Amino acid sequence: MGDQGDSGRSGGGHALPSVALGEASNVLLLGSPMDARTLETGLALAGGDRPAGASVVWVTMLNSPREVLDIWDEHFPTRSARLRVVLVGDGLPDTAGASVVETDSIADPTDLVTLGVRLLETVSTWESEGAEVRLRFDSLTPLLQYVDPRSLAQFLHVLTNRLAAAGVTAHFHLDPMAHDSQTVHALGSICDAQVTVDGDGVSVVQR
């Protein structure tokens, strides 16, 4: 990131939940996007035990690069080692915040092949440099407005296998209230673990 000199400054740093994943490398995160705990749990998964040492790929259809950086700074006292924001769809500006964060964009949200290739290229490059790579897909829910559940499940099956083989910890958010139970179950069965944020708190179920 062009702003790496900033990484040692004091900043935000809300207390994030502790999520014990065991050996799980890819996670389906279920929770309402209106619940702040869903975001906080996702950030805990993205940052891991050493947020400042992580190299994070953040896939989004919801936030500009500047907004992603602001979210990170609000919750962590230091910047991650590297942060690349991958914008999916053409509804977000890819220049806002581009001077302080790496960006990539996939204009067509139905082009899952290109999305997968770009993500794996980044992972491969960073892994070859010895980075601890983590991936955050901040929501599958808006993507399901453009692709059908079966196509998304096939995409996730291939992607999660490749990420796991590369030693990448990844999580994918889904709003369970926006989809039928069959879709939630199908996507959840692909991941090693399911983290649920609801009225009872944060729970983890290993597959």
ROSE-4610 file (N, C-alpha, C; in Angstrom, 1 decimal, always signed):
// ROSE-4610
residu = [M/M/M/G/G/G/D/D/D/Q/Q/Q/G/G/G/D/D/D/S/S/S/G/G/G/R/R/R/S/S/S/G/G/G/G/G/G/G/G/G/H/H/H/A/A/A/L/L/L/P/P/P/S/S/S/V/V/V/A/A/A/L/L/L/G/G/G/E/E/E/A/A/A/S/S/S/N/N/N/V/V/V/L/L/L/L/L/L/L/L/L/G/G/G/S/S/S/P/P/P/M/M/M/D/D/D/A/A/A/R/R/R/T/T/T/L/L/L/E/E/E/T/T/T/G/G/G/L/L/L/A/A/A/L/L/L/A/A/A/G/G/G/G/G/G/D/D/D/R/R/R/P/P/P/A/A/A/G/G/G/A/A/A/S/S/S/V/V/V/V/V/V/W/W/W/V/V/V/T/T/T/M/M/M/L/L/L/N/N/N/S/S/S/P/P/P/R/R/R/E/E/E/V/V/V/L/L/L/D/D/D/I/I/I/W/W/W/D/D/D/E/E/E/H/H/H/F/F/F/P/P/P/T/T/T/R/R/R/S/S/S/A/A/A/R/R/R/L/L/L/R/R/R/V/V/V/V/V/V/L/L/L/V/V/V/G/G/G/D/D/D/G/G/G/L/L/L/P/P/P/D/D/D/T/T/T/A/A/A/G/G/G/A/A/A/S/S/S/V/V/V/V/V/V/E/E/E/T/T/T/D/D/D/S/S/S/I/I/I/A/A/A/D/D/D/P/P/P/T/T/T/D/D/D/L/L/L/V/V/V/T/T/T/L/L/L/G/G/G/V/V/V/R/R/R/L/L/L/L/L/L/E/E/E/T/T/T/V/V/V/S/S/S/T/T/T/W/W/W/E/E/E/S/S/S/E/E/E/G/G/G/A/A/A/E/E/E/V/V/V/R/R/R/L/L/L/R/R/R/F/F/F/D/D/D/S/S/S/L/L/L/T/T/T/P/P/P/L/L/L/L/L/L/Q/Q/Q/Y/Y/Y/V/V/V/D/D/D/P/P/P/R/R/R/S/S/S/L/L/L/A/A/A/Q/Q/Q/F/F/F/L/L/L/H/H/H/V/V/V/L/L/L/T/T/T/N/N/N/R/R/R/L/L/L/A/A/A/A/A/A/A/A/A/G/G/G/V/V/V/T/T/T/A/A/A/H/H/H/F/F/F/H/H/H/L/L/L/D/D/D/P/P/P/M/M/M/A/A/A/H/H/H/D/D/D/S/S/S/Q/Q/Q/T/T/T/V/V/V/H/H/H/A/A/A/L/L/L/G/G/G/S/S/S/I/I/I/C/C/C/D/D/D/A/A/A/Q/Q/Q/V/V/V/T/T/T/V/V/V/D/D/D/G/G/G/D/D/D/G/G/G/V/V/V/S/S/S/V/V/V/V/V/V/Q/Q/Q/R/R/R]
num = [1/1/1/2/2/2/3/3/3/4/4/4/5/5/5/6/6/6/7/7/7/8/8/8/9/9/9/10/10/10/11/11/11/12/12/12/13/13/13/14/14/14/15/15/15/16/16/16/17/17/17/18/18/18/19/19/19/20/20/20/21/21/21/22/22/22/23/23/23/24/24/24/25/25/25/26/26/26/27/27/27/28/28/28/29/29/29/30/30/30/31/31/31/32/32/32/33/33/33/34/34/34/35/35/35/36/36/36/37/37/37/38/38/38/39/39/39/40/40/40/41/41/41/42/42/42/43/43/43/44/44/44/45/45/45/46/46/46/47/47/47/48/48/48/49/49/49/50/50/50/51/51/51/52/52/52/53/53/53/54/54/54/55/55/55/56/56/56/57/57/57/58/58/58/59/59/59/60/60/60/61/61/61/62/62/62/63/63/63/64/64/64/65/65/65/66/66/66/67/67/67/68/68/68/69/69/69/70/70/70/71/71/71/72/72/72/73/73/73/74/74/74/75/75/75/76/76/76/77/77/77/78/78/78/79/79/79/80/80/80/81/81/81/82/82/82/83/83/83/84/84/84/85/85/85/86/86/86/87/87/87/88/88/88/89/89/89/90/90/90/91/91/91/92/92/92/93/93/93/94/94/94/95/95/95/96/96/96/97/97/97/98/98/98/99/99/99/100/100/100/101/101/101/102/102/102/103/103/103/104/104/104/105/105/105/106/106/106/107/107/107/108/108/108/109/109/109/110/110/110/111/111/111/112/112/112/113/113/113/114/114/114/115/115/115/116/116/116/117/117/117/118/118/118/119/119/119/120/120/120/121/121/121/122/122/122/123/123/123/124/124/124/125/125/125/126/126/126/127/127/127/128/128/128/129/129/129/130/130/130/131/131/131/132/132/132/133/133/133/134/134/134/135/135/135/136/136/136/137/137/137/138/138/138/139/139/139/140/140/140/141/141/141/142/142/142/143/143/143/144/144/144/145/145/145/146/146/146/147/147/147/148/148/148/149/149/149/150/150/150/151/151/151/152/152/152/153/153/153/154/154/154/155/155/155/156/156/156/157/157/157/158/158/158/159/159/159/160/160/160/161/161/161/162/162/162/163/163/163/164/164/164/165/165/165/166/166/166/167/167/167/168/168/168/169/169/169/170/170/170/171/171/171/172/172/172/173/173/173/174/174/174/175/175/175/176/176/176/177/177/177/178/178/178/179/179/179/180/180/180/181/181/181/182/182/182/183/183/183/184/184/184/185/185/185/186/186/186/187/187/187/188/188/188/189/189/189/190/190/190/191/191/191/192/192/192/193/193/193/194/194/194/195/195/195/196/196/196/197/197/197/198/198/198/199/199/199/200/200/200/201/201/201/202/202/202/203/203/203/204/204/204/205/205/205/206/206/206/207/207/207]
x = [+0.8/+0.0/+0.9/+0.4/+1.2/+1.4/+0.6/+0.6/+1.2/+2.2/+2.7/+3.4/+3.9/+4.5/+3.5/+2.2/+1.2/+0.9/+1.5/+1.0/+1.4/+2.3/+2.6/+1.9/+1.0/+0.4/-0.7/-1.1/-2.2/-3.5/-4.5/-5.7/-6.9/-7.8/-8.9/-8.5/-9.4/-9.0/-10.1/-11.3/-12.4/-12.0/-12.6/-12.4/-13.2/-12.5/-13.2/-13.4/-14.4/-14.7/-13.6/-13.3/-12.4/-13.1/-12.7/-13.4/-12.4/-12.6/-11.7/-12.2/-11.3/-11.6/-11.0/-10.1/-9.4/-8.6/-8.8/-8.0/-8.8/-9.9/-10.7/-10.0/-10.0/-9.3/-10.3/-11.5/-12.5/-13.8/-14.5/-15.6/-16.7/-17.9/-19.1/-19.6/-19.6/-20.1/-21.5/-22.4/-23.8/-24.2/-24.8/-25.3/-25.9/-26.7/-27.4/-26.3/-26.4/-25.4/-25.8/-27.0/-27.4/-26.8/-26.3/-25.8/-24.3/-23.9/-22.4/-21.5/-22.1/-21.2/-20.9/-21.7/-21.4/-20.1/-20.0/-18.8/-17.6/-17.8/-16.7/-16.2/-17.1/-16.6/-15.9/-16.4/-15.7/-14.3/-14.2/-12.9/-11.9/-12.5/-11.6/-11.1/-11.9/-11.5/-10.5/-10.7/-9.8/-8.4/-8.4/-7.2/-6.4/-7.1/-6.4/-5.7/-4.8/-4.0/-3.1/-2.6/-1.7/-2.1/-3.1/-3.6/-2.6/-1.6/-0.6/+0.4/+0.4/+1.3/+0.6/-0.7/-1.5/-1.5/-1.6/-1.8/-3.2/-4.1/-5.5/-6.0/-6.8/-7.5/-9.0/-9.5/-10.9/-11.8/-12.7/-13.6/-14.9/-15.3/-16.5/-17.4/-18.7/-19.6/-20.3/-19.8/-20.5/-19.7/-18.4/-17.6/-16.5/-16.2/-15.1/-13.8/-12.6/-11.4/-11.2/-11.6/-11.4/-12.3/-13.5/-14.4/-13.8/-13.3/-12.7/-11.5/-10.7/-9.6/-10.1/-11.1/-11.7/-12.3/-12.9/-13.4/-12.3/-11.2/-10.1/-9.5/-9.3/-8.7/-9.5/-10.8/-11.8/-11.7/-11.3/-11.3/-9.9/-8.9/-7.5/-6.6/-5.7/-4.8/-3.7/-3.4/-2.4/-2.9/-2.3/-2.7/-2.1/-2.8/-2.2/-1.0/-0.2/+1.0/+0.7/-0.3/-0.8/-2.3/-2.9/-4.4/-4.7/-5.4/-5.9/-7.4/-8.0/-9.5/-9.9/-10.7/-11.2/-12.6/-12.9/-14.3/-15.0/-16.1/-16.9/-18.2/-18.4/-19.5/-18.9/-19.8/-19.3/-20.0/-20.5/-21.2/-20.4/-19.1/-18.2/-17.0/-16.6/-15.4/-14.2/-13.3/-12.1/-10.9/-11.2/-10.1/-10.1/-11.3/-11.4/-10.6/-9.4/-8.6/-7.5/-7.5/-6.5/-5.1/-4.8/-3.5/-2.9/-3.7/-3.2/-3.6/-4.1/-4.5/-4.4/-4.0/-4.0/-5.4/-5.7/-7.1/-7.1/-8.2/-8.5/-10.0/-10.4/-11.9/-12.3/-13.5/-14.1/-15.5/-15.6/-16.8/-18.1/-17.9/-19.1/-19.2/-20.2/-20.3/-20.7/-21.1/-21.4/-20.1/-19.0/-17.8/-17.0/-17.5/-16.8/-15.5/-15.3/-14.0/-12.9/-13.2/-12.2/-11.9/-13.0/-12.8/-11.9/-12.2/-11.4/-9.9/-9.7/-8.3/-7.6/-8.2/-7.6/-7.2/-8.1/-7.9/-6.7/-6.7/-5.7/-4.3/-4.3/-3.1/-2.5/-3.3/-2.8/-2.3/-3.1/-2.7/-1.4/-1.2/+0.0/+1.2/+1.0/+2.1/+2.5/+1.6/+1.8/+2.4/+1.9/+2.4/+3.9/+4.2/+5.6/+6.6/+6.0/+6.8/+6.8/+6.2/+6.2/+5.1/+4.1/+3.1/+2.1/+1.5/+0.4/-0.9/-1.5/-2.6/-3.9/-4.8/-6.2/-7.1/-8.3/-9.2/-10.6/-11.1/-12.4/-13.3/-14.4/-15.5/-16.6/-16.7/-17.6/-19.1/-19.5/-20.8/-21.1/-21.6/-22.1/-23.5/-24.2/-25.6/-25.9/-25.2/-25.4/-25.0/-24.0/-23.5/-24.6/-25.4/-26.5/-27.7/-27.6/-28.5/-28.2/-26.9/-26.4/-26.1/-25.9/-25.6/-26.5/-26.7/-27.6/-26.8/-27.5/-26.9/-26.0/-26.4/-25.6/-24.2/-24.3/-23.0/-22.1/-22.7/-21.9/-21.3/-22.1/-21.6/-20.4/-20.5/-19.4/-18.1/-18.3/-17.2/-16.6/-17.4/-16.8/-16.1/-16.6/-16.0/-14.6/-14.4/-13.1/-12.2/-12.7/-11.9/-11.5/-12.4/-12.0/-10.9/-11.0/-10.0/-8.7/-8.6/-7.4/-6.8/-7.6/-7.2/-6.6/-7.3/-6.9/-5.5/-5.4/-4.1/-3.0/-3.3/-2.3/-2.0/-2.8/-2.6/-3.3/-4.3/-5.0/-6.2/-6.4/-7.6/-8.6/-9.8/-10.8/-12.2/-12.9/-14.3/-15.2/-16.4/-17.4/-18.7/-19.1/-20.3/-21.6/-22.6/-23.9/-25.0/-26.0/-27.1/-28.1/-28.3/-29.2/-30.6/-31.0/-32.4/-32.8/-31.8/-32.0/-32.1/-31.9/-31.9/-32.7/-33.1/-33.8/-32.8/-33.3/-32.5/-31.7/-32.2/-31.5/-30.2/-30.3/-29.1/-28.1/-28.6/-27.6/-26.9/-27.7/-27.1/-26.1/-26.4/-25.5/-24.2/-24.3/-23.0/-22.2/-23.0/-22.3/-21.6/-22.1/-21.6/-20.2/-19.9/-18.6/-17.5/-17.8/-16.8/-16.5/-15.3/-14.8/-15.6/-16.1/-16.7/-17.8/-18.8/-19.8/-19.9/-19.7/-19.8/-21.1/-21.9/-23.2/-23.3/-23.7/-23.9/-25.4/-26.0/-27.4/-27.7/-28.9/-29.3/-28.6/-28.1/-27.4/-25.9/-25.4/-24.0/-23.3/-22.1/-21.3/-21.0/-21.4/-21.2/-20.4/-19.7/-18.9/-19.3/-19.5/-19.8/-18.8/-18.0/-17.1/-17.8/-17.4/-18.0/-17.2]
y = [-1.2/+0.0/+1.2/+2.3/+3.5/+4.2/+3.8/+4.6/+3.7/+2.8/+1.9/+2.6/+3.8/+4.5/+4.8/+4.7/+5.0/+3.8/+2.6/+1.4/+1.4/+2.2/+2.1/+3.1/+3.9/+5.0/+4.4/+5.1/+4.7/+5.1/+4.3/+4.6/+4.0/+3.4/+2.8/+1.6/+0.6/-0.6/-1.0/-1.2/-1.8/-3.2/-3.6/-5.0/-5.9/-6.8/-7.7/-9.0/-9.8/-11.1/-12.1/-13.0/-14.1/-15.2/-15.7/-16.8/-17.9/-19.0/-20.2/-21.1/-21.2/-21.9/-23.3/-23.6/-24.8/-25.0/-26.0/-26.3/-25.7/-25.1/-24.7/-23.6/-23.6/-22.6/-21.7/-22.2/-21.4/-21.5/-20.3/-20.1/-19.4/-19.9/-19.1/-18.4/-17.1/-16.2/-15.8/-16.2/-15.9/-14.9/-13.8/-12.8/-11.6/-10.9/-9.7/-8.6/-8.0/-6.9/-5.7/-5.7/-4.6/-4.7/-5.9/-6.2/-5.9/-4.9/-4.5/-5.7/-6.7/-7.9/-8.7/-8.6/-9.4/-8.8/-7.5/-6.8/-7.1/-7.0/-7.2/-8.6/-9.6/-11.0/-11.2/-10.6/-10.7/-10.1/-9.0/-8.3/-9.2/-9.8/-10.7/-11.8/-12.3/-13.4/-12.9/-11.7/-11.2/-10.8/-10.3/-9.9/-11.1/-12.1/-13.2/-12.8/-13.5/-13.3/-12.1/-11.8/-10.7/-9.8/-9.0/-8.1/-7.3/-6.8/-6.0/-6.8/-8.1/-9.0/-9.7/-9.5/-10.2/-9.4/-10.2/-9.6/-9.9/-8.9/-9.2/-8.8/-9.8/-9.5/-9.3/-8.2/-7.8/-7.7/-8.6/-8.6/-8.0/-7.0/-6.3/-5.8/-5.8/-5.1/-4.0/-3.7/-2.7/-1.5/-1.5/-0.4/+0.0/+1.3/+1.8/+1.5/+1.5/+1.3/+2.2/+3.5/+4.4/+4.0/+3.5/+3.1/+1.8/+0.9/-0.3/+0.1/+1.0/+1.5/+2.1/+2.9/+3.6/+2.6/+1.5/+0.4/-0.2/-0.5/-1.2/-0.3/+1.0/+1.9/+2.1/+2.0/+2.1/+1.0/-0.2/-1.4/-1.9/-1.5/-2.0/-0.8/-0.9/+0.2/+0.4/-0.7/-0.6/-1.1/-0.7/-1.2/-2.6/-3.4/-4.7/-4.5/-5.6/-5.6/-5.1/-5.7/-5.4/-5.5/-4.7/-4.7/-4.5/-5.4/-5.3/-5.3/-4.3/-4.3/-4.7/-5.7/-6.2/-5.8/-4.9/-4.4/-5.2/-5.7/-6.5/-5.8/-5.6/-4.8/-3.4/-2.6/-1.3/-0.1/-0.5/+0.6/+1.3/+1.0/+1.6/+2.3/+3.4/+4.1/+3.3/+3.0/+2.3/+3.3/+4.6/+5.5/+6.1/+6.1/+6.6/+5.8/+6.3/+5.5/+4.8/+4.8/+4.0/+4.4/+5.6/+6.0/+5.4/+4.8/+4.3/+2.8/+2.2/+0.8/+0.2/-1.1/-1.7/-2.0/-1.9/-2.1/-3.0/-3.7/-4.4/-4.4/-4.6/-4.5/-5.5/-6.0/-7.0/-6.3/-5.7/-4.9/-5.8/-7.0/-7.9/-8.9/-8.7/-9.6/-11.0/-11.3/-12.6/-13.4/-12.7/-13.3/-13.9/-15.0/-15.6/-16.2/-16.6/-17.2/-16.1/-14.9/-13.9/-13.5/-13.4/-13.1/-14.2/-15.4/-16.5/-16.4/-16.2/-16.1/-15.0/-13.8/-12.6/-12.9/-13.5/-13.8/-14.7/-15.8/-16.8/-16.3/-15.4/-14.8/-13.9/-13.2/-12.4/-13.3/-14.3/-15.2/-15.9/-16.3/-17.0/-16.1/-14.8/-13.9/-13.6/-13.3/-13.0/-14.1/-15.3/-16.5/-16.8/-16.5/-16.7/-15.8/-14.7/-13.7/-14.0/-15.1/-15.5/-14.8/-14.2/-13.5/-14.4/-14.0/-14.7/-14.1/-14.8/-14.3/-14.7/-13.7/-13.9/-13.2/-13.8/-13.3/-13.0/-11.9/-11.5/-11.2/-12.0/-11.7/-11.1/-9.8/-9.1/-9.4/-10.0/-10.5/-11.2/-12.5/-13.2/-12.8/-12.2/-11.9/-11.0/-9.8/-9.1/-9.8/-10.7/-11.4/-12.3/-12.8/-13.7/-13.0/-11.7/-11.0/-11.1/-11.6/-11.7/-13.1/-14.0/-15.4/-16.3/-17.5/-18.4/-19.2/-19.7/-20.4/-21.5/-22.3/-23.4/-22.9/-21.9/-21.3/-20.8/-20.2/-19.6/-20.8/-21.8/-23.0/-23.6/-23.7/-24.3/-23.5/-22.1/-21.2/-21.3/-21.4/-21.4/-22.8/-23.8/-25.2/-25.1/-24.6/-24.6/-23.6/-22.4/-21.4/-21.8/-22.3/-22.7/-23.8/-24.8/-25.8/-25.3/-24.3/-23.7/-22.9/-22.1/-21.3/-22.1/-23.2/-24.1/-24.7/-25.1/-25.7/-24.7/-23.4/-22.4/-21.9/-22.4/-22.0/-20.7/-20.3/-19.1/-19.3/-18.4/-18.5/-17.5/-18.0/-17.1/-17.2/-16.1/-16.2/-15.4/-15.9/-15.4/-15.1/-13.9/-13.5/-13.8/-14.2/-14.4/-13.9/-13.2/-12.8/-13.9/-14.7/-15.9/-15.5/-14.3/-13.9/-13.5/-13.4/-12.9/-14.1/-15.4/-16.5/-17.7/-18.6/-19.8/-20.7/-21.6/-22.5/-23.4/-23.8/-24.7/-24.0/-22.7/-22.0/-21.9/-21.5/-21.4/-22.7/-23.8/-25.1/-25.5/-25.2/-25.6/-24.9/-23.6/-22.8/-23.2/-23.4/-23.8/-25.1/-26.0/-27.4/-27.4/-26.3/-26.2/-25.8/-25.0/-24.5/-25.4/-25.2/-26.1/-25.8/-24.5/-24.1/-23.1/-23.0/-22.0/-21.2/-19.9/-19.0/-18.2/-18.3/-17.6/-16.6/-15.4/-14.3/-14.1/-14.3/-14.1/-13.7/-13.8/-13.3/-14.0/-15.2/-16.0/-15.7/-14.8/-14.5/-15.0/-15.4/-15.9/-17.3/-18.2/-19.6/-20.2/-21.2/-21.9/-23.3/-23.8/-25.2/-25.7/-26.7/-27.3/-28.3/-28.3/-29.4/-30.7]
z = [+0.0/+0.0/+0.0/-0.7/-0.8/+0.5/+1.5/+2.8/+3.9/+3.6/+4.6/+5.7/+5.5/+6.6/+7.7/+7.4/+8.4/+9.3/+9.0/+9.7/+11.1/+11.6/+13.0/+13.9/+13.2/+14.0/+14.9/+15.9/+16.7/+16.0/+16.1/+15.4/+16.1/+15.3/+15.9/+16.8/+16.8/+17.6/+18.5/+18.0/+18.8/+19.2/+20.3/+20.7/+19.8/+19.0/+18.1/+18.8/+18.3/+18.9/+18.6/+19.5/+19.2/+18.6/+17.5/+16.8/+16.6/+17.3/+17.3/+16.1/+15.1/+13.9/+13.8/+14.8/+14.7/+13.4/+12.7/+11.4/+10.2/+10.4/+9.3/+8.5/+7.2/+6.4/+5.6/+5.4/+4.7/+5.5/+5.6/+6.5/+5.8/+6.1/+5.7/+6.9/+6.8/+7.9/+7.7/+8.6/+8.5/+9.5/+9.1/+10.0/+9.3/+10.0/+9.4/+9.1/+7.9/+7.7/+8.5/+9.1/+10.0/+11.4/+11.7/+13.0/+13.0/+13.9/+13.9/+14.2/+14.9/+15.3/+14.1/+13.0/+11.8/+11.2/+11.1/+10.5/+11.4/+12.7/+13.7/+13.6/+13.5/+13.4/+12.1/+11.0/+9.7/+9.8/+10.4/+10.5/+11.4/+12.4/+13.3/+12.4/+11.5/+10.7/+9.7/+9.2/+8.2/+8.7/+10.0/+10.6/+11.2/+11.7/+12.3/+13.6/+14.0/+15.3/+15.2/+13.9/+13.7/+12.6/+12.8/+11.7/+11.0/+11.7/+11.1/+10.2/+10.4/+9.6/+8.5/+8.4/+7.4/+6.1/+5.0/+3.6/+3.2/+3.1/+3.0/+1.6/+1.1/-0.2/+0.3/+0.0/+0.4/-0.9/-1.1/-2.2/-1.8/-2.6/-2.2/-3.4/-3.2/-4.1/-3.3/-2.1/-1.2/-0.9/-0.9/-0.5/-1.4/-1.5/-2.3/-1.5/-2.2/-1.5/-0.3/-0.4/+0.7/+1.8/+1.6/+2.6/+3.3/+2.5/+3.1/+4.0/+3.6/+4.4/+5.7/+5.6/+6.8/+7.8/+7.3/+8.1/+8.9/+8.1/+8.7/+9.9/+9.5/+10.5/+11.7/+11.6/+12.7/+13.7/+13.2/+14.0/+14.4/+13.7/+14.0/+14.2/+15.2/+15.5/+14.4/+13.6/+12.6/+11.3/+10.2/+8.9/+8.7/+7.8/+7.5/+6.6/+6.5/+5.7/+4.3/+3.7/+2.4/+2.4/+1.6/+1.5/+0.0/-0.6/-2.0/-2.0/-2.5/-2.6/-4.0/-4.1/-5.4/-5.5/-6.4/-6.6/-7.7/-7.3/-8.3/-8.7/-10.0/-10.5/-10.8/-11.5/-12.0/-11.2/-10.0/-9.3/-8.3/-8.1/-7.2/-7.8/-7.4/-8.0/-7.5/-8.5/-8.1/-7.9/-7.9/-7.7/-6.3/-5.6/-4.3/-3.3/-2.8/-1.9/-2.6/-4.0/-4.8/-4.5/-4.0/-3.8/-2.5/-1.6/-0.4/-0.2/-1.3/-1.2/-2.6/-2.7/-4.0/-4.4/-5.7/-6.2/-7.4/-7.6/-8.8/-9.0/-10.2/-10.5/-11.5/-11.3/-12.2/-12.5/-13.7/-14.0/-14.1/-14.6/-14.8/-13.6/-12.8/-11.6/-12.0/-13.2/-13.6/-14.1/-14.2/-14.7/-13.6/-13.1/-12.0/-12.3/-13.6/-14.0/-13.8/-14.4/-14.2/-12.8/-12.0/-10.6/-9.9/-10.2/-9.6/-10.0/-11.3/-11.8/-11.1/-11.0/-10.4/-9.0/-8.2/-6.8/-6.6/-7.4/-7.3/-7.8/-8.7/-9.2/-8.0/-7.3/-6.2/-5.1/-4.8/-3.7/-4.0/-5.3/-5.7/-5.6/-6.0/-6.0/-4.5/-3.7/-2.3/-1.6/-1.8/-1.2/-1.5/-2.8/-3.2/-2.5/-2.0/-1.3/+0.2/+0.6/+2.0/+2.9/+2.3/+3.0/+3.7/+4.8/+5.4/+4.8/+3.9/+3.1/+3.7/+3.7/+4.2/+3.2/+3.0/+2.1/+2.7/+2.5/+3.0/+1.8/+1.7/+0.7/+1.4/+1.4/+2.4/+2.2/+1.1/+1.0/-0.3/-0.2/-1.4/-1.7/-0.8/-1.0/-2.2/-2.4/-3.6/-4.9/-4.8/-5.9/-6.4/-5.5/-5.9/-6.6/-6.7/-7.6/-9.1/-9.3/-10.7/-11.1/-10.2/-10.6/-9.8/-10.3/-9.6/-8.6/-7.6/-6.5/-6.9/-7.9/-8.4/-9.0/-9.8/-10.4/-9.3/-8.3/-7.2/-6.4/-6.1/-5.4/-6.1/-7.4/-8.2/-8.1/-8.2/-8.1/-6.7/-5.7/-4.3/-4.1/-4.6/-4.5/-5.0/-6.2/-6.8/-6.1/-5.8/-5.1/-3.7/-2.9/-1.6/-1.6/-2.5/-2.6/-2.9/-3.9/-4.3/-3.2/-2.5/-1.4/-0.3/+0.1/+1.2/+0.8/-0.4/-0.9/-0.8/-0.9/-0.8/+0.6/+1.6/+3.0/+3.3/+2.5/+2.7/+3.6/+4.6/+5.4/+4.8/+4.5/+3.7/+4.4/+4.4/+4.8/+3.8/+3.8/+2.8/+3.6/+3.6/+4.3/+3.5/+4.1/+3.5/+4.5/+4.1/+4.9/+4.9/+5.9/+5.9/+5.7/+6.1/+5.9/+4.5/+3.6/+2.3/+1.3/+1.8/+0.9/+1.6/+0.7/+1.3/+1.9/+2.8/+3.5/+2.7/+1.5/+0.6/+0.1/-0.2/-0.7/+0.4/+1.6/+2.8/+3.1/+3.0/+3.3/+2.2/+1.0/-0.1/+0.0/+0.2/+0.3/+1.6/+2.7/+3.9/+3.8/+3.0/+3.0/+2.2/+1.5/+0.8/+1.7/+2.8/+3.7/+4.8/+5.4/+6.5/+7.8/+7.9/+9.1/+8.8/+9.7/+9.6/+10.9/+10.7/+11.9/+11.8/+12.8/+12.8/+13.9/+13.5/+14.4/+14.5/+15.7/+15.9/+17.4/+17.8/+19.1/+20.3/+20.0/+21.0/+21.1/+20.2/+20.1/+18.9/+19.0/+17.8/+18.1/+17.1/+17.3/+16.1/+16.3/+15.3/+15.2/+13.9/+13.7/+12.6/+13.0/+12.1/+11.2/+9.9/+9.0/+9.2]
